[in-house]
């Protein structure tokens, strides 16, 4: 039987198909290397290092990088005062003091800095501040005559005008506002309602100084005015804390002092409030009435001098 005749080249077609199939599979595999998520996609570890030497083989962990050290906060200049025992001063009677750091709120003072004494004219600083703030809050401006009265109360410690202002701000209600507004913890209004017998501690006196300085007392409109008036205290009321500083510095310190002979108690009550650049301070002394005013006024200054750091 004659055999079947093959067509020329027919025995090569399977080989051609196989070659084409291999090529197509190869192309598919190559293309899969570039498909996101493909198991054939090269990992970061397969990449060579860059010319700069940084490996791209693993993702950069930013948390593992060396972080720059935070710049240290600048240390505060120390206050001009240091807490210390003042027994060596041999002061007769009762005395107490307190200093508040305006930058931090920290308070230092004598062990009895929370004990109170009657303020006398020192409280006039608050009475004027309360009047000015409330007037501004009501949308009004004090007349020139009222401002002149306020100046007399602060600079010259005028009692008659102080009584008029005290009546206008509600008498003891004003002292209650003082305690709330300035965050006082030791003080109270006088039981008989008189401004002179308001009871403050040296610690609260320093807090009152901060309250005046930061604007809570007189409000934003009148704080600068009030502090300037307190720097201009003159005459009999210019004694105590700021006298312990050099003359150039004294001009920058705002003060309000109080002094009175308490006939009922047969005592002298002398009180000093001062506001410096970074600090406020309260000093109070009480002693037998027969020793006169000058003894207490000088002791406010002596206490301050003893607490001052030595000059650099």
JOUR-V833807 format. One record per residue. D_CENTER is the distance of its C-alpha to the mean C-alpha in Angstrom with 1 decimal. Layout:
d_center:D_CENTER
d_center:D_CENTER
This chain:
d_center:118.8
d_center:117.2
d_center:113.5
d_center:110.7
d_center:109.9
d_center:106.3
d_center:104.6
d_center:103.6
d_center:100.0
d_center:99.4
d_center:98.7
d_center:95.7
d_center:93.7
d_center:92.0
d_center:90.7
d_center:89.3
d_center:87.5
d_center:86.0
d_center:84.7
d_center:83.2
d_center:81.5
d_center:80.1
d_center:78.7
d_center:77.1
d_center:75.5
d_center:74.2
d_center:72.7
d_center:71.1
d_center:69.5
d_center:68.2
d_center:66.7
d_center:65.0
d_center:63.0
d_center:61.0
d_center:60.5
d_center:56.9
d_center:57.0
d_center:60.5
d_center:61.2
d_center:62.9
d_center:59.8
d_center:58.8
d_center:55.6
d_center:52.8
d_center:54.3
d_center:57.5
d_center:56.0
d_center:56.4
d_center:53.5
d_center:52.5
d_center:53.4
d_center:49.9
d_center:50.4
d_center:47.9
d_center:49.6
d_center:49.6
d_center:51.4
d_center:48.4
d_center:45.5
d_center:42.4
d_center:39.8
d_center:36.5
d_center:34.7
d_center:36.9
d_center:36.0
d_center:34.0
d_center:30.4
d_center:28.6
d_center:26.2
d_center:22.5
d_center:21.2
d_center:19.1
d_center:15.5
d_center:15.5
d_center:14.9
d_center:12.6
d_center:14.8
d_center:15.3
d_center:14.5
d_center:17.8
d_center:18.4
d_center:20.0
d_center:20.8
d_center:24.6
d_center:27.6
d_center:28.7
d_center:32.1
d_center:33.8
d_center:32.9
d_center:35.4
d_center:33.7
d_center:35.9
d_center:34.7
d_center:31.3
d_center:28.0
d_center:24.4
d_center:21.1
d_center:17.4
d_center:14.5
d_center:10.7
d_center:8.6
d_center:6.0
d_center:4.7
d_center:5.2
d_center:6.0
d_center:9.5
d_center:12.3
d_center:15.7
d_center:18.7
d_center:22.4
d_center:24.0
d_center:24.6
d_center:21.2
d_center:21.4
d_center:24.8
d_center:25.2
d_center:27.2
d_center:28.2
d_center:26.0
d_center:28.8
d_center:27.6
d_center:23.9
d_center:23.5
d_center:24.8
d_center:21.4
d_center:20.5
d_center:24.0
d_center:23.9
d_center:20.4
d_center:21.8
d_center:25.0
d_center:23.4
d_center:21.2
d_center:24.1
d_center:26.5
d_center:24.6
d_center:24.2
d_center:28.0
d_center:28.5
d_center:29.8
d_center:29.3
d_center:30.0
d_center:33.3
d_center:33.7
d_center:35.2
d_center:32.2
d_center:29.8
d_center:32.2
d_center:32.1
d_center:28.3
d_center:28.6
d_center:31.1
d_center:29.0
d_center:26.1
d_center:28.0
d_center:31.1
d_center:30.1
d_center:32.9
d_center:33.7
d_center:36.0
d_center:33.6
d_center:30.8
d_center:33.2
d_center:34.0
d_center:30.3
d_center:29.8
d_center:32.8
d_center:31.6
d_center:28.3
d_center:30.2
d_center:30.1
d_center:28.8
d_center:27.4
d_center:24.9
d_center:23.8
d_center:23.6
d_center:21.3
d_center:19.1
d_center:18.9
d_center:18.1
d_center:15.8
d_center:13.6
d_center:14.0
d_center:16.3
d_center:18.5
d_center:21.1
d_center:22.2
d_center:25.0
d_center:27.1
d_center:30.3
d_center:33.4
d_center:35.4
d_center:32.8
d_center:32.5
d_center:29.2
d_center:30.1
d_center:30.4
d_center:26.9
d_center:25.7
d_center:22.3
d_center:21.3
d_center:19.6
d_center:16.7
d_center:16.5
d_center:17.1
d_center:14.0
d_center:12.1
d_center:14.3
d_center:13.3
d_center:9.6
d_center:11.2
d_center:13.4
d_center:11.2
d_center:9.0
d_center:12.4
d_center:12.9
d_center:15.6
d_center:17.8
d_center:16.9
d_center:16.5
d_center:20.0
d_center:20.0
d_center:16.7
d_center:17.9
d_center:21.2
d_center:20.2
d_center:18.1
d_center:21.2
d_center:23.5
d_center:21.6
d_center:22.1
d_center:25.8
d_center:26.5
d_center:30.0
d_center:33.1
d_center:33.1
d_center:29.4
d_center:28.3
d_center:28.1
d_center:26.0
d_center:22.7
d_center:22.8
d_center:26.5
d_center:25.6
d_center:24.3
d_center:26.5
d_center:27.8
d_center:26.0
d_center:22.5
d_center:23.5
d_center:23.7
d_center:20.0
d_center:18.9
d_center:18.8
d_center:20.5
d_center:22.4
d_center:24.8
d_center:27.3
d_center:30.8
d_center:33.7
d_center:36.8
d_center:37.0
d_center:40.8
d_center:40.6
d_center:38.9
d_center:40.4
d_center:37.1
d_center:34.9
d_center:31.3
d_center:29.1
d_center:25.3
d_center:22.8
d_center:19.3
d_center:17.7
d_center:14.6
d_center:14.5
d_center:12.9
d_center:10.3
d_center:11.1
d_center:12.6
d_center:15.8
d_center:18.5
d_center:22.1
d_center:25.0
d_center:28.6
d_center:31.8
d_center:35.4
d_center:39.0
d_center:39.6
d_center:42.4
d_center:40.2
d_center:38.9
d_center:35.7
d_center:35.6
d_center:35.3
d_center:31.9
d_center:30.6
d_center:31.5
d_center:30.0
d_center:26.5
d_center:27.0
d_center:28.7
d_center:26.0
d_center:23.4
d_center:25.9
d_center:26.5
d_center:22.9
d_center:22.4
d_center:22.8
d_center:26.1
d_center:26.1
d_center:26.3
